């Protein structure tokens, strides 16, 4: 296998083909974008989009809620530039940065979403991040996550072991974001969200390995 690429560089190199790839080649994503948009509460006024990329989920959300205020966070400037080109007239605040370190404030958002981004990170890192999302949501707020998930612990263990091996062999330091898929099982994802303080977590969509969870604060 070729060397792992830095996360931002990986997506910057693929920005021109990204939308078509996700819509046509990743099973369940086209349907998932529409499902996510349908789940965003129509009463929501402020939305947080984590790893927003080129805004494929926002394309669908803004069809239904054109006036919603959006804060989008992503590591890759080229992806954010493409999103801005698509929606120049919408109320969107874009932040180019690491969503683990960006300050979201407390109780600011009615809804938070993430689409195909969390499968790059270890469970312990996600658990702490889910606590941060919980804190950023208003009481009763909703977090919707659509991600690449696997069905068994053995599958999860395989991907994490391969990622660790490649990082060791390529002398990649801890904490450096590199692109490699490390999906968790959806049972483990549900447990992580509950342990982070969400009062309820429900699986609401599944096509192949594209699974969507709705977690209520």
trRosetta pair geometry for C-beta under 8 A, 3 or more apart (Angstrom, degrees):
i j d omega theta_ij theta_ji phi_ij phi_ji
1 166 6.9 -48 82 -109 131 129
3 170 5.7 128 -139 -125 89 138
4 166 5.9 110 -39 140 118 124
4 167 7.1 -13 12 -84 155 66
4 170 6.1 178 22 58 99 165
4 172 6.4 -24 63 -60 132 152
4 178 4.1 48 146 170 125 133
4 179 6.4 178 -167 58 85 60
4 180 5.7 -47 -122 -46 120 111
5 9 5.2 -125 172 90 105 107
5 10 4.1 133 97 -73 125 91
5 13 7.5 -72 -175 16 159 139
5 178 6.5 146 79 -155 32 81
5 179 5.2 -4 67 30 87 112
6 9 4.3 71 67 15 94 113
6 10 6.7 -162 84 -19 43 86
6 176 7.1 -73 -116 170 89 101
6 177 6.6 69 -164 88 70 75
6 178 6.0 -66 -105 -103 35 66
6 179 7.5 51 117 -10 15 87
7 10 5.8 -54 -151 26 27 114
7 11 6.9 9 161 -4 62 105
7 75 5.6 36 110 86 113 162
7 76 7.8 -123 130 -55 78 100
7 120 6.9 80 -113 179 124 157
7 177 3.9 -41 -4 135 130 110
7 178 6.2 -144 -46 -114 75 11
7 179 5.3 133 -107 -58 57 79
8 11 6.4 -65 -153 43 31 99
8 12 6.0 33 153 -23 68 112
8 75 4.4 -119 -83 137 95 108
8 76 4.7 166 -146 -87 73 75
8 77 7.8 40 -166 2 118 73
8 177 7.4 76 -18 90 79 123
9 12 5.6 -55 -140 37 31 113
9 13 6.3 31 161 -21 65 107
10 13 6.3 -65 -159 33 23 108
10 14 6.9 -9 155 5 59 117
10 178 8.0 101 -31 -168 131 52
10 179 3.9 28 -36 -20 171 150
11 14 5.9 -75 -146 51 35 98
11 15 6.6 67 154 -68 69 79
11 18 7.0 40 -158 -93 82 139
11 53 7.0 -119 -164 -123 140 96
11 75 7.4 114 38 76 136 99
11 76 4.3 -101 88 -57 121 163
11 78 7.4 176 118 66 83 106
11 79 5.6 -18 144 -47 123 128
11 179 7.7 156 -36 -81 78 137
12 15 6.0 -17 -151 -29 33 113
12 76 5.2 -161 -60 -153 79 113
12 77 7.4 24 -100 51 113 73
12 78 4.4 109 -130 21 78 137
12 79 7.4 -101 -85 -27 56 84
14 17 5.6 -72 -170 57 75 94
14 18 5.3 102 128 -69 90 88
14 21 7.4 -20 172 4 119 154
15 18 5.5 -31 -139 -10 31 123
15 54 6.9 138 -154 -70 83 118
15 76 7.4 -171 -78 146 113 133
15 78 4.5 -111 -52 133 158 117
15 79 5.7 -145 -114 -78 108 63
15 82 5.8 -177 -179 -33 114 143
17 20 5.8 -68 -166 51 61 107
17 21 5.4 66 140 -31 87 110
18 21 5.7 -63 -149 36 27 113
18 22 6.3 18 163 -14 67 108
18 53 6.9 -149 155 178 147 124
18 54 5.7 146 92 -9 131 137
18 79 7.2 -5 34 -112 172 99
18 82 7.9 130 49 82 128 168
19 22 6.2 -61 -149 38 27 104
19 23 6.1 13 161 -8 65 116
19 54 5.7 -90 -66 93 97 152
19 56 6.2 163 -126 -84 82 111
20 23 6.0 -63 -138 46 27 104
20 24 5.5 -11 175 12 67 122
20 25 7.7 54 132 -6 66 103
21 24 6.8 -75 -127 51 14 87
21 25 5.0 -43 -161 36 57 125
21 26 6.8 54 145 -20 72 100
22 25 7.3 -33 -65 50 11 82
22 26 5.3 -25 -142 25 48 126
22 29 4.9 -118 173 141 79 159
22 30 8.0 144 131 -60 71 65
22 56 5.9 -104 98 -55 146 171
22 116 7.2 -166 -131 40 118 163
23 26 7.9 39 -8 39 12 88
23 29 6.4 -114 -95 100 32 112
23 30 5.0 74 -154 -84 67 97
23 33 7.9 -28 -102 -1 84 143
23 56 7.2 -157 -61 -143 95 135
24 30 7.6 61 -68 -52 36 124
26 29 4.4 48 90 -16 106 131
26 116 7.4 27 157 -106 161 153
26 210 6.9 103 149 -67 95 127
27 207 5.9 -138 148 129 88 101
27 208 4.0 41 108 22 134 151
27 209 7.2 85 71 33 109 74
27 210 6.2 -160 100 -5 68 116
28 31 5.8 -68 -158 51 49 106
28 32 5.3 57 147 -35 80 113
28 205 7.8 140 -172 149 114 105
28 206 7.6 -42 -133 178 146 31
28 207 3.1 169 -100 75 107 110
28 208 5.4 -144 -26 40 122 94
28 209 7.5 -162 22 61 142 46
28 210 3.0 -174 93 50 137 136
29 32 5.1 -57 -139 37 32 118
29 33 6.5 39 162 -26 67 96
29 56 7.7 10 165 131 111 149
29 115 7.9 95 -144 176 93 113
29 116 6.9 -5 -111 -43 115 140
29 146 8.0 124 -123 141 64 131
29 210 5.9 -145 -61 -114 59 155
30 33 6.3 -48 -156 23 27 109
30 34 7.4 17 151 -6 57 105
31 34 6.0 -62 -159 41 38 108
31 35 6.1 37 148 -21 71 110
31 205 7.6 -174 123 -169 102 127
31 207 6.0 80 60 -12 136 152
32 35 5.4 -54 -141 38 34 113
32 36 6.2 37 159 -23 67 103
32 115 7.1 141 130 -142 119 109
32 146 4.7 129 -180 -165 126 151
32 205 6.2 141 -114 131 78 145
32 207 7.2 -129 -52 30 97 115
32 210 5.4 -104 -53 158 142 130
32 212 6.1 167 -141 -54 99 122
33 36 6.0 -52 -149 32 28 111
33 37 6.7 27 154 -17 61 106
33 56 5.5 -87 -107 142 138 94
33 57 5.2 -144 -135 -101 83 58
33 59 7.0 5 175 63 135 100
33 60 4.7 147 150 -12 93 144
33 115 7.2 43 -94 -138 74 154
34 37 5.8 -55 -151 35 33 111
34 38 6.5 32 153 -19 65 107
34 60 5.4 -143 -94 -144 47 146
35 38 5.7 -58 -151 36 32 112
35 39 6.5 27 154 -19 66 109
35 146 7.6 122 79 -87 111 137
35 204 7.3 166 166 120 122 105
35 205 4.9 90 148 -88 162 154
35 212 6.2 -164 111 5 131 168
36 39 5.8 -64 -152 36 32 110
36 40 7.0 42 153 -34 66 94
36 57 5.3 -35 90 -146 146 112
36 60 6.9 102 70 83 90 134
36 61 7.2 -53 114 -64 94 99
36 113 6.0 90 -176 -146 124 135
36 115 6.6 -59 -57 -83 168 116
36 144 5.6 142 -141 134 88 139
36 146 5.7 -85 -69 -23 122 133
36 212 6.7 -148 -76 -131 84 140
37 40 6.0 -41 -155 12 36 112
37 57 6.9 -179 -57 -173 85 71
37 60 3.7 -123 -41 129 145 104
37 61 4.5 -151 -118 -78 91 54
37 63 6.9 23 -173 49 154 99
37 64 5.5 139 166 9 109 132
38 64 7.4 158 -88 -65 46 165
39 142 7.5 -146 149 147 96 145
39 144 5.4 129 102 -104 133 147
39 204 6.7 91 -97 122 143 160
39 212 7.8 174 -8 156 159 138
39 214 6.1 -130 -174 -95 141 128
40 44 5.7 -84 170 29 90 146
40 47 6.8 -3 -147 -107 133 130
40 61 5.6 48 7 -130 157 107
40 64 7.4 144 62 84 113 132
40 65 6.7 -96 105 1 130 145
40 68 7.8 -7 149 -101 141 168
40 111 5.3 116 -143 142 84 169
40 113 7.1 -47 -84 -55 108 130
40 142 7.6 177 -128 83 46 130
40 144 7.1 -96 -74 3 69 147
41 44 4.6 115 72 -32 88 97
41 110 6.6 -104 60 149 121 116
41 111 6.1 -179 25 -61 92 129
41 142 6.2 133 -20 14 109 137
42 64 7.6 -97 -105 152 88 111
42 65 6.9 -168 -133 -84 60 114
43 110 7.1 -138 106 -173 77 150
44 47 6.0 68 146 -69 129 90
44 65 7.2 3 71 -150 95 165
44 68 6.4 25 106 -130 92 123
44 110 3.8 180 -134 100 81 132
44 111 4.5 -24 -123 -3 150 119
44 142 7.8 -86 -77 40 129 108
45 68 6.6 -170 -156 -135 29 71
45 69 6.1 22 154 22 70 103
45 110 5.8 99 34 -9 63 139
46 68 7.5 171 -88 -175 17 83
46 69 4.9 -25 -106 76 66 108
46 71 7.4 18 -176 -3 91 102
46 108 6.2 -93 125 147 152 75
46 109 4.9 -123 113 -122 102 58
46 110 5.4 122 54 5 72 88
46 111 7.8 164 91 33 52 68
47 61 7.1 150 -177 166 174 152
47 68 5.4 35 -5 155 120 126
47 69 6.9 161 22 84 73 52
47 70 4.9 -22 71 -107 102 71
47 71 7.3 -176 92 28 52 65
47 109 6.5 83 -127 -156 16 108
47 110 7.0 -45 -74 59 58 86
47 111 5.1 -18 -114 75 80 95
47 112 7.2 152 -166 -95 59 34
47 113 6.8 -1 -175 5 106 105
48 70 7.9 152 -92 -159 21 58
48 71 5.2 -17 -112 68 67 101
48 73 7.6 3 -173 0 87 107
48 104 6.3 25 -122 -143 150 124
48 108 7.9 87 -54 91 120 102
48 109 4.4 -44 -17 -109 108 163
48 111 7.4 -168 29 101 71 49
48 112 4.1 -18 68 -112 105 87
48 113 7.3 166 87 23 58 59
48 133 7.7 -171 92 -137 142 86
48 136 6.3 19 -25 134 166 137
49 52 4.0 66 123 -89 117 109
49 55 7.7 47 142 -116 162 72
49 57 6.8 174 -137 78 122 120
49 58 6.3 -27 -89 -62 164 109
49 70 6.0 8 -4 -168 116 106
49 71 7.0 179 25 88 72 48
49 72 4.3 -14 68 -109 112 78
49 73 7.1 174 89 22 61 65
49 112 7.6 -177 -74 -158 28 59
49 113 5.4 -13 -112 65 69 94
49 114 7.4 140 -166 -87 52 48
50 73 5.8 -9 -123 58 52 107
50 99 5.1 100 -148 -159 94 165
50 112 6.5 35 -18 179 110 104
50 113 7.1 -169 22 91 80 43
50 114 4.2 -33 70 -88 104 102
50 117 6.4 -155 119 74 85 149
50 133 7.5 -56 -44 -97 149 118
51 73 7.0 -12 -39 91 34 77
51 74 5.7 87 -142 -105 34 80
51 75 7.9 -4 -115 0 73 86
51 99 6.6 -85 -44 -7 71 146
51 114 5.6 58 39 -147 109 93
51 115 7.2 -150 94 52 104 58
51 116 7.7 -138 123 83 133 55
51 117 3.0 96 94 -106 171 162
51 118 7.7 -149 6 -44 151 59
52 55 5.7 15 163 -84 100 65
52 57 7.5 -112 -142 48 71 105
52 58 6.6 29 -161 -26 111 125
52 72 3.5 -27 -5 -160 164 111
52 73 6.5 116 -4 47 101 37
52 74 5.1 -102 47 -45 74 114
52 79 7.7 157 93 133 69 115
52 80 7.5 70 80 -99 108 78
52 83 6.4 40 128 -96 112 162
52 94 7.5 -117 64 -125 143 90
53 56 6.8 -10 87 3 120 92
53 74 5.7 156 -60 -117 34 146
53 76 7.3 22 -120 53 61 118
53 79 4.6 -80 -157 -178 52 136
53 83 7.2 134 112 -57 43 120
53 115 7.8 -88 20 75 122 102
53 117 7.8 -160 -34 -75 108 115
54 79 5.2 -102 -57 -161 66 80
54 82 4.5 -34 -125 99 97 124
54 83 5.2 -177 -161 -64 37 79
54 86 7.3 84 171 -8 84 140
55 58 3.9 -51 -167 46 93 120
55 59 5.9 115 128 -37 87 78
55 72 7.0 -34 -90 -122 95 160
55 82 7.7 -163 17 105 99 83
55 83 3.7 114 -20 -128 121 103
55 86 6.0 -162 70 63 134 138
55 87 6.5 -115 147 2 165 127
56 59 5.6 -35 -154 13 34 118
56 60 7.6 23 153 -6 57 98
56 115 7.0 -122 72 103 101 153
57 60 6.1 -60 -164 39 40 105
57 61 6.1 36 145 -18 73 111
57 113 6.1 -154 138 133 152 141
57 115 4.6 167 -43 -23 134 150
57 146 7.7 163 -93 36 132 130
58 61 5.2 -54 -134 43 40 111
58 62 5.6 36 166 -19 73 109
58 70 6.5 58 -124 -138 125 164
58 72 7.1 -38 -57 -83 146 135
58 83 7.0 57 53 -151 143 112
58 87 6.8 -76 131 -22 124 157
58 92 7.5 52 -163 -105 152 135
59 62 6.5 -61 -146 38 17 105
59 63 7.1 26 150 -27 54 103
59 86 6.9 -54 -90 156 96 144
59 87 8.0 -146 -92 -53 59 118
60 63 5.7 -47 -157 21 35 116
60 64 7.2 16 154 -3 63 104
61 64 6.3 -72 -163 44 35 100
61 65 5.9 -37 166 44 75 104
61 68 6.9 -68 149 49 108 147
61 70 7.9 116 102 -88 137 130
61 113 7.8 -157 -67 8 147 162
62 65 6.5 -78 -117 71 32 62
62 66 5.5 65 -177 -108 74 54
62 68 7.2 -130 -102 41 65 104
62 87 6.3 -156 -72 -117 176 136
62 90 5.9 -48 -130 -111 139 148
63 66 7.4 16 -128 -66 10 85
65 68 4.2 38 135 -26 116 119
66 90 7.1 -120 -170 -113 67 100
67 91 6.9 37 -168 11 48 127
68 91 7.2 -157 99 64 35 110
69 91 4.8 -60 -109 122 64 125
69 93 7.8 19 178 -1 87 102
70 90 7.0 14 24 140 122 117
70 91 6.6 131 20 97 75 70
70 92 4.5 -14 71 -112 110 76
70 93 7.0 -176 96 29 57 65
71 92 7.8 159 -89 -161 23 56
71 93 4.9 -19 -109 70 71 104
71 95 6.9 18 -178 -6 91 113
71 104 7.7 148 103 -133 148 83
71 109 7.5 -102 34 -89 118 121
72 80 7.2 160 109 -121 118 95
72 83 6.7 -116 112 140 164 163
72 92 6.1 3 1 -170 116 104
72 93 7.2 166 24 83 68 50
72 94 5.0 -19 69 -110 101 71
72 95 7.0 179 90 26 49 72
73 94 7.9 160 -83 -161 32 53
73 95 4.7 -18 -106 70 77 106
73 97 6.3 -55 -157 63 98 81
73 99 4.4 115 119 -89 138 101
73 102 5.5 -145 -127 31 142 164
74 79 5.4 -94 138 87 151 126
74 80 5.5 179 60 -60 120 98
74 94 7.6 -30 26 -164 97 96
74 95 7.8 138 23 81 53 61
74 96 6.6 -32 77 -117 68 57
74 99 7.9 3 -80 -43 28 109
75 96 7.1 63 -162 -169 19 69
75 97 7.0 -40 -103 133 52 10
75 98 6.3 38 -94 -84 96 57
75 177 6.9 -126 -111 97 164 159
76 79 4.2 66 92 7 111 111
76 80 6.9 168 94 -10 60 85
76 96 7.6 -110 77 -140 15 97
77 80 5.6 -60 -151 40 36 111
77 81 6.2 40 152 -25 70 104
77 96 5.0 18 -87 -126 76 146
78 81 5.6 -48 -147 31 32 114
78 82 6.7 34 153 -19 62 102
79 82 5.8 -55 -155 33 33 111
79 83 6.6 35 148 -20 65 103
80 83 5.4 -49 -149 34 37 114
80 84 6.3 39 152 -21 66 104
80 94 4.8 131 -160 176 118 138
80 96 5.7 -109 3 -79 158 95
81 84 5.7 -53 -149 35 32 113
81 85 6.6 38 150 -23 63 103
82 85 5.6 -49 -152 30 34 115
82 86 6.8 31 152 -18 63 104
83 86 5.9 -60 -156 35 33 109
83 87 6.6 -26 166 29 69 104
83 92 7.4 -131 141 148 112 156
83 94 6.7 148 84 -100 128 138
84 87 6.9 -85 -138 61 25 70
84 88 6.4 59 168 -92 68 67
84 92 7.5 -159 -102 89 68 130
84 94 6.4 -81 -66 -11 105 155
85 88 6.9 -4 -142 -54 22 97
87 90 4.1 -21 168 14 111 126
87 92 6.0 72 107 -5 125 145
95 102 5.7 98 133 -130 149 146
97 101 6.9 -101 158 72 113 97
97 102 5.1 122 96 -68 127 110
98 101 4.8 44 87 23 107 104
98 102 6.8 176 82 -25 51 86
98 177 7.5 -172 -114 -32 110 144
99 102 5.4 -44 -127 26 43 116
99 129 7.6 64 116 -149 96 124
100 125 7.3 -39 -112 -178 137 104
100 129 5.9 -72 -111 -96 80 112
100 132 7.9 135 -145 26 49 163
104 108 6.6 -155 155 41 77 127
104 109 7.2 -46 175 -12 114 123
104 132 6.7 113 24 161 126 96
104 133 7.6 28 51 -107 169 45
104 135 7.6 124 77 91 113 90
104 136 3.7 -21 121 -108 132 134
105 108 4.2 59 90 -31 126 136
105 136 6.3 87 72 -129 62 81
106 135 5.7 -58 -119 165 77 89
106 136 6.8 -100 -111 -103 28 39
107 135 7.7 -69 -39 169 59 52
107 136 7.4 -144 -29 -176 18 24
107 137 7.0 -10 -118 107 41 28
107 138 4.9 71 -166 -100 76 58
107 139 7.1 -1 -129 -22 108 70
108 136 5.9 -42 39 -170 93 74
108 138 7.3 -135 57 -52 11 85
109 112 5.6 75 117 -60 147 87
109 136 5.4 21 21 142 113 94
109 137 5.5 -58 76 -105 88 54
109 138 6.7 -151 79 -10 35 84
109 141 6.2 88 102 -147 73 146
110 137 7.5 61 -152 -152 10 79
110 138 5.6 -15 -95 29 53 123
110 141 5.5 -163 -166 -119 31 94
110 142 7.5 9 147 27 65 82
111 137 7.6 45 -95 -125 18 105
111 141 6.2 -164 -76 -166 38 88
111 142 4.9 -9 -117 66 86 89
111 143 7.4 164 -163 -84 57 35
111 144 7.1 6 -174 1 104 103
112 133 5.4 -148 83 -159 165 107
112 136 6.6 75 -64 92 139 120
112 137 6.1 -98 -9 -75 112 103
112 141 7.2 53 -3 153 88 121
112 142 7.6 -167 33 99 61 50
112 143 4.7 -11 67 -113 99 81
112 144 7.4 179 91 27 51 63
113 143 7.4 172 -82 -160 35 54
113 144 4.8 -12 -112 66 83 96
113 145 7.4 171 -158 -80 51 41
113 146 7.9 4 -171 8 94 92
114 117 5.1 -100 -178 46 105 114
114 118 5.8 79 125 -35 143 104
114 143 8.0 7 5 -176 94 94
114 144 7.7 179 29 94 56 57
114 145 5.1 1 59 -119 97 78
114 146 7.4 -165 96 38 57 59
114 147 7.2 14 111 -65 101 104
115 145 8.0 -176 -78 -157 39 45
115 146 4.8 7 -122 63 72 105
115 147 7.6 -167 -156 -72 30 58
116 119 7.1 -36 -157 17 53 114
116 146 6.6 -26 -35 107 69 85
116 147 5.9 152 -93 -122 37 52
116 148 6.2 60 -129 -22 81 91
116 210 7.8 -34 -77 -124 103 96
117 120 6.8 -50 177 11 50 111
117 147 7.2 -86 40 -107 46 100
118 121 6.2 -70 -167 36 57 107
118 126 6.0 73 -166 -118 108 124
118 145 6.2 -3 1 -159 145 125
118 147 5.0 -51 51 -106 102 147
118 189 8.0 97 114 -127 139 116
119 147 5.2 155 -40 180 100 109
119 148 4.3 -26 -41 61 167 97
119 149 7.2 -140 -91 -70 117 52
119 181 5.6 4 131 -153 116 78
119 182 6.2 173 167 67 68 50
119 183 4.5 -13 -145 -91 119 67
119 184 7.2 -146 -119 7 73 71
120 177 7.4 46 145 -157 132 94
120 179 6.9 -59 -124 -128 125 51
120 180 7.1 115 -137 62 79 50
120 181 7.0 -65 -88 -110 63 40
120 182 6.4 84 -143 31 24 92
121 125 4.7 -106 174 85 113 126
121 126 5.3 136 103 -57 116 91
121 129 7.6 32 120 3 160 147
121 182 7.2 -165 36 68 14 118
122 125 4.8 87 62 9 82 105
122 126 7.0 -155 93 -6 40 90
122 160 7.2 86 -112 -130 84 118
122 182 7.1 -22 -79 116 54 149
123 126 5.6 -61 -146 40 32 110
123 127 6.2 38 157 -28 69 102
123 184 6.1 103 -81 -97 96 137
123 188 6.5 -72 -107 162 131 121
123 192 5.9 -137 -157 -90 90 131
124 127 5.7 -44 -146 26 32 115
124 128 7.0 28 157 -12 61 102
125 128 6.3 -59 -158 37 32 106
125 129 6.4 29 149 -16 66 112
126 129 5.4 -60 -146 41 36 112
126 130 6.1 40 155 -25 70 102
126 184 7.8 -101 30 -20 161 147
126 192 5.6 16 108 174 112 150
127 130 5.8 -51 -149 31 29 111
127 131 7.0 34 150 -21 60 100
127 192 5.1 -118 -86 -155 80 93
127 195 6.0 -28 -141 93 114 117
127 196 5.7 -166 -163 -72 62 100
128 131 5.6 -48 -158 28 37 115
128 132 6.9 38 145 -19 64 102
128 196 7.9 -167 -85 -114 10 107
129 132 5.3 -50 -155 33 41 115
129 133 6.5 43 147 -19 68 99
130 133 5.4 -46 -147 34 39 113
130 134 6.4 46 151 -23 65 100
130 143 7.8 139 -145 124 83 170
130 192 6.1 138 -5 143 156 92
130 193 5.6 -139 -158 -112 149 56
130 195 8.0 82 82 75 137 74
130 196 3.4 -85 107 -93 111 175
130 197 7.7 168 128 33 93 82
130 198 7.3 -68 170 -23 115 110
130 215 8.0 -24 -157 109 115 168
131 134 5.6 -49 -150 33 33 115
131 135 6.5 34 151 -19 63 105
131 196 4.6 -134 -62 -157 64 92
131 197 6.1 84 -118 6 71 120
132 135 5.7 -54 -151 36 32 113
132 136 6.5 31 151 -21 64 107
133 136 5.6 -58 -149 35 34 111
133 137 6.6 33 155 -24 66 105
133 143 5.5 67 149 -103 132 143
133 196 7.5 35 51 146 96 143
134 137 6.0 -59 -154 29 30 111
134 143 7.6 -67 -77 -27 58 140
134 196 5.7 176 -23 139 133 98
134 197 4.5 91 -170 77 170 118
134 198 6.2 -134 -97 -63 115 70
134 217 5.6 143 -148 -112 77 105
137 141 3.0 -155 -178 77 110 146
137 142 7.5 168 -145 24 139 22
137 143 6.6 -96 -62 -51 145 95
137 217 4.7 180 99 -34 134 149
138 141 4.6 119 54 -52 63 113
138 217 7.6 158 87 63 37 147
139 217 6.4 -133 -141 109 33 117
140 216 7.0 -21 -158 -172 45 99
140 217 6.2 -54 -4 71 7 91
141 216 7.6 163 87 -153 37 56
141 217 4.7 27 53 16 78 128
142 214 6.3 -19 -166 -168 108 93
142 215 7.2 141 -160 76 57 47
142 216 5.7 -26 -103 -102 72 67
142 217 7.5 -121 -67 2 29 83
143 193 7.6 -164 83 -142 130 121
143 198 6.9 -96 36 -99 121 133
143 214 7.5 154 82 -158 50 45
143 215 4.5 -18 64 64 100 100
143 216 7.9 -164 24 -74 72 22
143 217 7.4 87 -12 -44 98 88
144 212 6.7 0 -175 -171 90 104
144 213 7.4 171 -152 86 46 50
144 214 5.4 -11 -104 -106 78 73
144 215 7.7 -174 -77 24 33 70
145 189 7.5 -145 98 178 141 128
145 193 7.8 -151 14 -81 139 134
145 212 6.8 169 91 -149 47 56
145 213 5.0 -4 60 55 95 95
145 215 7.2 20 3 1 105 111
146 205 7.0 -19 -111 75 104 127
146 210 6.5 16 178 -178 98 90
146 211 7.2 -180 -148 90 58 35
146 212 4.2 -20 -97 -96 84 90
146 213 7.9 178 -78 20 41 60
147 183 7.3 160 142 -128 101 92
147 189 7.3 176 61 -119 134 153
147 210 7.7 178 91 -144 19 55
147 211 6.5 -29 64 63 66 79
147 212 7.9 130 12 -93 59 46
147 213 7.9 -22 20 11 101 101
148 181 6.2 -40 97 -155 152 121
148 183 4.7 -99 119 -91 89 123
148 209 5.3 27 -153 134 72 110
148 210 6.7 -34 -93 -92 54 57
148 211 7.9 92 -144 21 12 84
149 183 5.3 174 -118 -176 27 114
149 184 6.2 -32 -130 78 85 61
149 185 6.4 76 180 -161 96 21
149 186 4.4 77 150 -64 150 82
149 189 6.0 -67 -114 -17 133 143
149 209 6.1 -173 60 -173 47 75
149 210 8.0 102 24 -131 80 13
149 211 4.3 -44 35 31 126 130
150 155 3.8 -138 163 107 149 135
150 156 5.7 -169 59 -58 126 72
150 159 7.6 169 -20 -6 146 134
150 183 4.8 119 -17 107 92 121
150 184 7.2 -147 34 121 86 18
150 185 5.4 -61 82 -92 76 62
150 186 7.8 -165 67 -19 32 72
150 209 6.5 -9 -86 -134 53 112
151 155 6.6 68 49 19 62 144
151 185 6.2 24 161 -136 12 96
151 186 7.2 -12 -107 15 47 97
152 155 4.8 102 63 4 85 98
152 156 7.1 -147 101 -1 50 86
152 185 6.0 -130 80 -97 5 128
153 156 5.5 -56 -151 39 37 114
153 157 6.1 39 153 -23 70 106
153 185 5.9 -55 -71 -21 49 143
153 188 7.4 111 -98 -45 80 126
154 157 5.7 -52 -145 35 30 112
154 158 6.5 37 154 -26 62 103
155 158 5.7 -51 -152 28 32 115
155 159 6.9 23 157 -12 64 104
155 183 7.5 -22 130 83 107 106
155 185 7.0 114 63 -76 103 91
156 159 6.3 -63 -155 37 31 104
156 160 6.4 21 156 -11 67 112
156 182 7.9 63 -159 175 69 72
156 183 6.6 -106 -106 100 74 65
156 184 5.3 38 -124 -135 127 44
156 185 5.1 -81 -41 -27 130 84
156 188 6.6 52 -93 16 168 152
157 160 6.0 -63 -146 43 30 107
157 161 6.0 31 158 -21 67 111
158 161 5.9 -61 -148 36 25 109
158 162 6.4 23 157 -17 63 108
159 162 5.8 -54 -146 37 31 111
159 163 6.3 33 155 -20 64 106
159 180 8.0 167 -180 147 91 96
159 181 6.4 -67 -159 110 133 74
159 182 4.8 163 131 -128 111 55
159 183 6.1 64 45 35 169 68
160 163 5.7 -52 -146 36 32 113
160 164 6.4 33 155 -19 65 105
160 182 5.2 76 -85 -151 67 115
161 164 5.8 -54 -148 37 31 111
161 165 6.3 33 153 -22 64 106
162 165 5.7 -53 -147 34 31 113
162 166 6.4 27 157 -15 65 107
162 180 7.7 -153 109 175 95 131
163 166 6.0 -59 -148 38 29 107
163 167 6.3 28 156 -18 65 108
163 180 4.7 152 -115 112 100 139
163 182 5.1 -31 -27 -76 155 118
164 167 5.9 -57 -147 37 29 110
164 168 6.4 30 155 -19 64 105
165 168 5.9 -58 -153 35 29 110
165 169 6.3 21 156 -14 66 111
166 169 5.7 -56 -141 41 32 108
166 170 6.0 9 165 0 67 115
166 172 7.8 18 122 10 74 129
166 180 6.7 159 67 -97 144 158
167 170 6.3 -69 -139 51 24 96
167 172 4.3 -86 -150 55 78 113
167 178 7.1 166 -98 42 97 144
168 171 7.6 22 -179 -72 30 39
172 176 5.6 -128 178 68 92 127
172 178 5.8 -35 -158 -26 155 147
173 176 5.1 88 67 -13 81 118
183 209 6.9 -31 -139 180 170 122
184 188 4.5 -113 172 85 114 122
184 189 5.1 139 94 -57 122 85
184 192 7.4 24 134 -13 169 139
185 188 4.6 91 60 8 85 102
185 189 7.0 -147 95 -7 44 85
186 189 5.2 -47 -144 35 42 117
186 190 6.4 47 155 -22 67 99
186 203 6.2 51 167 -97 136 129
186 206 7.8 -41 -68 -100 164 123
186 211 5.0 -90 -91 146 129 166
186 213 7.2 169 -156 -62 98 116
187 190 5.9 -53 -153 34 31 111
187 191 6.5 31 150 -17 64 106
188 191 5.5 -53 -147 37 36 113
188 192 6.3 41 153 -23 67 103
189 192 5.7 -51 -148 32 32 113
189 193 6.6 29 155 -16 64 105
189 211 7.7 146 48 99 156 130
189 213 6.2 -161 128 -28 122 156
190 193 5.9 -57 -151 36 31 109
190 194 6.4 28 154 -16 65 108
190 201 4.8 160 -147 114 81 136
190 203 7.2 -60 -75 -49 123 93
190 213 6.5 -163 -86 -129 76 140
191 194 5.8 -57 -146 39 31 109
191 195 6.1 28 157 -18 66 110
192 195 5.9 -59 -145 39 28 108
192 196 6.4 27 154 -22 63 109
193 196 5.7 -58 -150 33 31 112
193 198 4.8 -18 159 28 90 138
193 201 4.6 117 93 -95 131 143
193 213 6.7 -168 -21 139 160 143
193 215 4.6 -119 179 -103 137 147
194 198 5.9 -83 -97 64 39 88
194 201 5.6 -102 -58 1 86 130
197 217 7.4 15 122 -136 94 76
198 201 5.6 81 105 -60 133 95
198 215 4.0 -34 -154 178 160 110
198 216 6.3 116 -171 64 95 38
198 217 6.1 -76 -122 -92 67 44
199 216 5.6 -52 59 96 93 89
199 217 6.5 63 2 160 98 21
200 215 7.1 176 91 -148 51 50
200 216 4.7 11 53 42 95 109
201 213 5.9 0 -173 -178 96 115
201 214 7.3 165 -151 83 49 45
201 215 4.5 -6 -104 -103 83 86
201 216 7.8 -154 -71 19 43 67
202 213 6.9 154 78 -156 38 65
202 214 5.2 -16 60 58 92 92
202 215 7.8 176 20 -77 61 45
203 206 6.5 13 170 -43 117 114
203 211 6.4 -41 -144 -174 107 105
203 212 7.2 118 -160 81 60 53
203 213 5.7 -41 -97 -99 55 73
204 212 5.2 -58 66 101 87 103
204 213 6.9 132 11 -124 87 21
204 214 5.0 40 -19 -8 136 112
205 210 7.7 -37 126 123 101 87
205 211 6.9 157 92 -158 67 39
205 212 3.7 24 50 35 108 118
206 210 7.2 159 -149 88 43 57
206 211 4.8 6 -106 -111 86 77
206 212 7.3 -141 -61 23 53 70
207 210 5.2 -6 64 61 81 105
